[in-house]
């Protein structure tokens, strides 16, 4: 998307102070309604009920299927360009929350090819990131019978035939209008690969509602895929989307990103590191002195420790509201709020790290999560790819 006066949002760049309402107008998505929030399975996840997921495309068919016990799926992926941080992993925990409550099938594509096209790193380095990221994904605790993890280069036998079929429906002018001029031909082709990711559940399981929960900067991928799904008769529904605001970086409200100057809270950080990062780097909505804070209070709407609690880490709405009230009144100091958030983030990370450490070798843990041969053949068949002995080798 081109710059909109004071901010820019594309899958490859987020700059400036993002106006989420203006962004909806530019992207043509719909605001999430209170009625839709109430339709999510109980308990409604904090990311939904607290307006972090704030917009949608074709959400209702997914909710209807989930509540009726009918087939429905979620696609949420990872670009393996480095270690994972909080902003990377929270969508996966949200997907697991829905899987636990509705039986959703979850597909997790890892776009190692895109990151090679996009980042200045070797294929070997990208492969190493894939392996490490996979261990973090497995530590989330997905149900292997209802989860498929696919890697673009490792699963080229199924993804490339699908992307080839879909690429015929994506013009170069569409790519440039959606993403800007690509740096190389790999990025020109990648929207077709992304369409293969998002339509793969239906090509395996048959036509059904699919939801893509993503940060709003990734919405262009969904828009291109929805165009592809509507152009040819593959008997697939247009995937729906649930669009979120950005998890704040410690430097202030905005997108938590491993490519910026602000430190990230990594999934490998221990408690001491989390506390140090929060105390030293987390942007505060408090006053410049204790006396001024006691007198005038702070602003929780821009305070990063509070926002982290609000987005994900504090499940109790009453406690969250009490913290906000005490912060505004000045009875809760910035340092105290930082310590509260740091402890809850550290608790979350320690539990994640314990599950990760308990995993066996990847070669033993991963196979139940891989596409079966039947699923691979079925996906290729649905786009007209021949099923013969050569294809199955």
C-alpha positions, 0 to 999 in steps of 0.5 A: 500500500502506498504511504497514506500521508503520515503512515505506511502499512504493507506486508514488508514495511510498517512506518509512522503512527498507524491510524487503524480506522483509516487503514480499514477504509484503505483496505476495505475491511469491516470493523468487528462488531460486538455481536460477532465478538459475542459469537466466539466460543466461551471464554472469548479470548482477550485478543477478541473481546478487548478489540485487539482483533478489530476488523474482519473479512467474511468472519460469520461463515467461520463462526457459524461453522465453528458453533455448529460443529461443522468443518472449519479451519485456521491458517496462521503462518510464520516467516522464519527469518530469525528467533521468535518473539512475543509478537510472533507467537501470540497468534499461534496461542490464539489459534490453539485457543480456538482449536481447543474449543471448536475442534478447528483444523489449523494449518501453519505454513512456514515461508522459508522461500519468501524470507530468502527472497526478502532477507539478506541471509543464506539458505542455510541460515533460513533452514536453521531458523525453520528448525528452531521456529518449528520447536517453538510452534510444537511447544504451543501444544497443537493437536497433531490430528488437527494440525498440519505444518508445511514448509514451502521448500520441503513441501514443494511437491504439493505447494508448487503445483498449487502455486503454479495453478494460482499464478495464472490468475495473478498479474504483475500489475496486481502484485505491484499495485498491492505490494509495490515493485518487487525486489526480485522475481521470487517476490513477484511469484510469492503471492501465488504461493501465499494463495496456496497456503490459504487455500490448502485446507479446502483443497485437502478437506473440501470446501469449508470456511477458513479463517486467517487471523493476522496482523493488519499489515498482512491483509494484502496477502488475503486480498490477493488470495480472495481474488484468486479464489473467486476467479476459477472453479476450484470449489473453494470459498474465499478465506475469511480474515481476522485482522489485529492491531500491532503488538507494541514494541517496548519502545512504544505503541506500534509493531513489535518487530525484530528488524527495529532498534527497540529490543524484543522480548524473545521466547528464549528470554529468562525471567531476569532478562524479561524484567531488565528489558521491561524496566529499562526499555518499556515505554511508560505512560507515567509522569517524569517524577513520582510526585507528578505521577502521584498528583496527575496519574498516568495514561495506560492507553500508551503504556506498553506494560499495560498494553501487554497485559491488556492484549494477552497476559492478564485474563481477568477483566476486573483486575485489568480495569483496577490496574488501569484505574489505579494507574490513572489515579496515580496510586500505581507507579510506572515501575510497579506496573512494569514489574507486574507485566514482567512477572506475567510475561516471564511466567508465560515464557517459562511455561513455553520454555518447559514444553519446548525443552520437553520435546524430543528430536524434531525428526520424532516430534514433527511427523504427526503434524505433516501432510499425509500422502493422501492429503498431498495427492488430494490437494494436487488433484483438486487443481487438476494436477495428474495423480500418477506414479511420477508425481507421488515419488 
